Amino acid sequence: MKKTALVIGASHAGAQVVTSLRQEGWDGDIVLIGEEPHLPYHRPPLSKTFLAGDKTTAELAIRPISFYEKNDIQFRQGRVTAIDRQHQTITLCDGAELAYDKLALCMGARVRRVELPGSELKGVHYLRNIADVEGIQAELAQAKTAVIIGGGYIGLETAASLRKQGLQVVVLEMAERILQRVTAPELSAFYARVHGEEGVQIHTGVSVMSLLGDGRVEGVLCGNGAIFPADIVVVGVGVIANVALAEAADIAVENGIIVDEFCRTNDPSIVAAGDCANHFNRIYQRRMRLESVPNAGEQGKVAAATMCGLSKEHKNLPWFWSDQYDLKLQIAGLSLGYDQLVIRGDKETGRSFAAFYFQAGKLIAADCVNRPQEFMLSKRVIAEGLALDVARLVDDGVAVKELLAGVVVAAGY
């Protein structure tokens, strides 16, 4: 009898799992289940080119419908309400039951919602999926002012997109600086400068108390008494991993679904991948849950191999990116715990530089703004545990390809 592989979540990870299943030789049925009425699509453009109207819904698709048809991959829209591990079935919201031989959990994450007076007013938006962006776009023609709550990457990307479309944009951040959770003060200052030059107002160290309006949002009241007019409010204060299904099925969960290096959960028939999975990273020697498209893709490949009975280990370096205005930020590694920051290039007046994060003399991360060569260098150095000459690194006159000359393997990796 043919075996059945079910994949819950039409996410980046889910799209990679179904693709890799066929590539790895799975000859049974494959069913991809998603809550949205769309095949898997690229999510990073949502806050950028899609919000700006430069991309269509069809152009967001990770793969065309013909790919799924050719590879006999079924797509089923619906919400999964339960997993029965004993009988190896799942239940959908319409009551239907589907049996599985192997199951992949690729449910991703959902937006963290705010509970404030006025948070249910019309004109208050979140940004996580196509419908969210279409809701914002429907109001842009009549909007002149926008307030973004949250100064992380999603908030800043959204601010850049709305500013380019002519809106007056204000960003409100509760922390003392934007991007405080993910980058060094120097990077925060750089992005604050650039957004200021583009006409975006950024206010840090402020708490939002309520959203004002009668039926529709008209302004945002802060704890210091300031009121900012708003025709549109976009809330970007992080995401929460979707783990409720796993928890209800007694699958091990702690800041995500616990998986090993082969993306296996504590159930041998179930794997997990993407934003909802918590894995051990060899390079940083700790467990982590990454909200990263590249990570979702790599874990998707590993999870599919495991479902096919193969052993493919997940051991990739985390990396990310962000597009704002003419800036392409590429991030290699994780900077948590750094004790030295080295800058290459002009971050004070220019728009091209790289920031390198060291810990005990080892490069652990790099933020590269319009510096693709430094980004590729950093990925290799961190992944291979190489040591760099800091004096040469900060000299922008030394070609990137020359920085690896004479490097040695660092101890500890």
N, C-alpha and C positions, 0 to 999 in steps of 0.2 A: 504493500500500500504506500501511496505517496505520503510523505511527511509534510507537515504544515509549519511554516514560520510566521508568527505574528509579530508585527512591529507597531507598538503604540507610540504615536507621535509623529506627525508629518513635519518634522523639524530638520535642521541640517544633519543632525546625527541620524535620524530616521531615514532620510534620503540616502545617506552613505551606506547604511546597513543593508537596505534592499538592493542597492547597486552591487555592493561587495558580495552579498550572498550569491548572486548569479555568477560573479567573476570567480568566486571560490568553489563553484561547482554544485551549489544547492540545486537539485533538480525537482524538488517538491513545490508545493504551493507557497506563495508569498503574499501576505495581505498586509498592507500599510493602512493604519487607521489614524485619521486626523479629525480634529474638531472643527476646523475651518473648511469652507467649501473650495479650497484651493489645494492643488498638488504642492509639494514642498517648494518653497521659494527663498530667495536670498533676503535675509532680514537687515543686514547692515545698511543697504540703500534706503530703508524706510525713512530714517531721519535726515537723509541727505538728498540724493537725486530724485527719489520717488516723491518725497514731500515737496520738493521744488518743481515737480511736474515734468522732470526731464526723462523719467522712465515710466513705462506703462506696466500694468499688472502682468501682462504676458511676458514682458522683458525681465521680470523678477524671477521667473521660474528657473529652478536649478537645472531641471531637465524637461524637455518637451513631453507632451502626453504620448507621443509616438514611442518614446523610449520605454515607458511602462508597458505599452501594448506589445512592443516587440519582445520584451523580456518576460511577458506574462506575469506582471506584477499588478495585483488588484489593489485599487484604492477604495477605501470605504470611509465615508464621512460619518462621524458619530463620536459620542463621549463614552469612554469606558468607565463603568461604575464599580466593577469588582474583578478581582483575580482569584480564582479558585485553584490553588497550587496542588491540592490533593487530586483533583480530577483533571487538572491542566486545561482549564477553560477560562474564558473571560466573558463578562456580561456587559452589553452595551446599554445605553440609556433607553433604547426602545424595547428592552427585554430580550433581545436576541443573544444567544450564546454561541461562541466560537471556540473550537478546540485547537490546541496547539501542541506541537512536539518541542518547539523551541520558541521562547518569547524574548523580545527585546524591549526594554523600557527606555524610550527616548522622548520623555514628556517635556523636557526643557524647563522653563521657568515662567512665572507670571509677574506682572508688575506689582510692586508694593503700593497699595492704595493709601491715601491719607484720610483720616477721619477728622474733618474740621467743619465748623459751621459753614454752610454754603458749598461744601464739596460736591453736592449733587446738582448744582445749578447747571443749566445749559451753558455750553461754552467752555466747560472744564474737561480737559482731555488727558488721556495717557497715550503712550506711543510704544506699542509692542507688535502690532500686526497690521495687515492691510486695511482692515475696517477702521482701526484707530486713525490711520493717516487720512483715509477718505473722509472721515468725520471732520478732521481739521481742515482739509482742503475745501470742503463744502462751505466753510465760513470765512475763508480768506478774502473773498471779494468785498465783503462788507467790513472787514476788520482793519483797524489802523494801529492798535496797540496789542502787544502780547507780553504776558508775564510767564517766565519759565521758573518753576519751583524745583531747584536742584541744580547744582553746578558740577555734575559729573559729565562724562563724555556724551551721554544721550542728551542731557540738557544743553550742553554747549553746541553740539551738532545741530540740534533743533533751532537754537538761537541763531546760528549762522545761516541756516536755510531760510528762516522767516525774515531775517534782516535783508538777505539778498532779494527777497520778494517785496521789500519796501516797507515792512512793518517797523514801528518803533518797539524795540525789544528790551525788556528788563529781565535780568537773571537774579534770583534770590537764593542765596546759599547760607545754610545754618552754620556751617563750619567757618573757621577763620580765614579760609582761602578755598578757591575752587580746586577741584581735583585733589583735595587733601588726602583722601584715603588711598590714592593710587600713585602719586608721584611726588617729587621733591618740590620744595618751595620755589626753586628757580623755574621749574616748568609752569607752576601755577602763575607766577608773576609774568612769564612770557605770554601765556594765553590770555591773561587779564589785559595785558597791553594790546595784543592784537585785536581782541574783541572791542576794546575801547576805541582803537583806531578805526574800526569798522562801524562804530556808532552804537554798539550795545552797551547798556548800563549794567554793571555788575555790582551787587551789594552783598557783602559777606558778613558773617556774624549776626545775621538777622533771623528771627523765627517768625513764621507765618502763623497768625492767630485765627484768621477767618477769611472767607471769600465773600465779597459783598455783591449784592444785586437782588433784584426782584424778579424771580423766574429765570433770569439770565445773568451771568457773571458780569460785573461792571468794574470791579476793583479787588485789590488784595490788601488786607490790613495786616501790618506787622507788629511785633511786640513792642517796638520803639515808638509806636503811634503813627508811623509813616503809612500812607495809602498810595498805592500805585494803580492808576487806571488800567483796565484790561478788557479788551473785547474778546480775547482768547487767553485761557490759562492752560499751560501744558505742564503736567506733573511728571518729573523724572527723578524719583528718589530710590531707585534700586529695584531689584527683583527678588522673588522668593522661589526656591526650587520646588517643582511639583513632585512631591513625594507621598502624598496622601494615599494613593493607590497601593504603593509599596508598603507603607506602614500598616494599612488595614490587612494586608496579606502576610504580615509578620516577616517581611523582607527587611534585613538589617539597614537601618537608616541613622545617620548622624551627619548633619550638615550635608545632606544629599544621600543618595543610595550608595552604600558601601560596596565597592568592587575591588577585585584584585588586579594584578597587572594584565590579566587576560579579559578584563571587563566582566568577570563572573560575579554574580551576587552570591549570597549564602544558599541559593537554590541552584543546583547544577543545570536546570533547564532554562534558567533566566539570566540574561545579561542586561547591563545598563550602560548608556553612553550619553555624552553631551552635558549640558548645563545641570542636569539633575543627578549626575554621578560624582561620587567622591572617591578619588583614587590616590595611591601613593606615588609620589614623584621622586624618582631616584636622584635627580640632580640636586633637588633641594631637601631631600631626605625628610619629607613630611607629607601628610595627607592634605589634599586640597580639592576644592570644587571650583572648576574654571568656567566662567561665562565667556566662551571664546569659540568662534566659528572654526578656526584651524583645529582646536582640540576636539570639537564635536566630530569633525571629519576623520581625524586620526583614530579616535575611539570607535567610531562607526566601523572602520575597517577591521579593527581588532575584534570587536564584538561579533561581526559577521564571521570572521575566521573561527572564533570559538564555537559559534553555532554550527559550523560545518565540521567540528571535531579537529580543527587545526590549532597549532600553538603559535600565535603571533603576539608578541609582547608590546604593550603600550609603554613607550619610554621617550616620548618627544618633548622638546623644549617648549614651554608655553610662549605664544606670541600673539600679538593683537595689533589693531590699527584704528586710526580715527582720521576722518577727513573733515576739515573745517576751512572754509574759504579756499585759498590756494595752498593750504598746508596739508601735507601727507605725513601724519605721525605714525611711525612704525615702532612697535615696542617689542623688544626681545627680553624674555625672562621676567622675573618678579623681583621688585626692588625692596621688599620688606626686609628690614634688618640691616640695611646698608650703613656703613660707617665712613664712607668717603665718596664724594661726588666730583667727577672730572668733566669739564665742558670742552668740547672741540667745536670751534666756530663762534659766530657772533649771535648771542641770544638777546643782547640789549637793544639793538637797532635793526638787525636783520631778521630774516625768516627762514634761515637754514643753519642748523647746528645739531649736535648730538650730545646727550648727557649720559655718562657712564657711571653706573653704580657699583662700588666695590665693597666687599666685606672681607676683612682680614687679608687684604691684598688680592682677592680673587674677584674677577668680574662676575656679577650675578644678574645684571640687567642693563638695558640701555634704552633710552628714549631718543629716537632719531627723527628729527623734523626735516623733511625734504632732503634726507641723507640716506638713500637706499644702499650705498656701498658700506657705510658704517653699520647699517642694520644687518646686512649679510655677514659682515665681519663679526659682529657681536654674537649672532646666532651660533656661528662656528666656535668661537672662543669659549662661550659658556657651555655649549653642549660637549665639547671635547676637553674641557678643563685646561685650557691653555692660559699662559701668563703673558701679560702685555707690559711693555715699557711705558709707564705713564707719561714720562717726559716727552716721548715721541708722539704719544697719543694726543696730547693737547696741542701739538704743533700742527696747525692746519696746513702747513706747507709740506708736510710729509705725506706722500701718497698713501691711500688706504692699503693698497696691495703691498706696500713696503712695511706696514706695521706688523705683519706676521713674520717678517724675516728675523730669525734668531729666537723665536718664542720657544718656551719650554713647557712641558706638561706640568700643570700645577698638581700638588699633592692633594689628596682628599676626595677625588672623584673616582 
